[in-house]
């Protein structure tokens, strides 16, 4: 039972569905496993919980 685990910043439900679909299809192609055996977890983090260097992504976005 493969598990795809993705951690990313906030995104729409539509994009999450697309990520799940495409990642599952890719793993099916590589492993020849049926989709019912593939699980996907998306950890949708707020921008203040992600950092680059010494700043949060929220700070970086606000400064642009």
N, C-alpha and C positions, 0 to 999 in steps of 0.2 A: 504494500500500500504506500505509494509515493505521496509525500506531502510537499506542496509548493508553498513556501512561506515568504511573503513579500512585505517589507516595511517601507512605508512611504508617507509623504505629506498628504494633506486632505485632497480628495478628488471626488468626482461625482459618482453616483450609483451606476450611471450608464458606462462610464470608463472602467469601473470595477468589473462590471459584467463582461466587457470586452477583454480585460486582462485575464479574467478567469477562463474565458472561452479560448483565447489564443494560447495561453500557457498550457492549458489542458491538451489542446490539439497538438502542440509541439511535443509534449511529453508522451502522448499516445504514439506519435510518429517514431520517436526514439526508442521507446520501451516495448511497443506493441501491446500495451496493457489497455483494457477497456476503460472508458471514462468513469465508470462507476467505482473504479479502484483508486482514482486520483482525487486527492483533496487539495483545496487551495485555501490558504489563510491570508487575508490582507489586514495588516496592522496599519490603520489609518491614524497617523499621529498629528496633533496640532503643530503648527509651524514653530511655536515656542519650545517644543520638545525636540526639535532637530537643530543641529548646529554645524557650522562650517568655520573652522578656525576657532576664534574666541567669541563668535557672535551667533545668536540664534538666527535661523532662517527668517523668522518674523522680523527681526531687526534689519537684516539684509534687504528684504523686500521693501520695508518702509523707507529705507535710505535711498531707493532708486527713484 
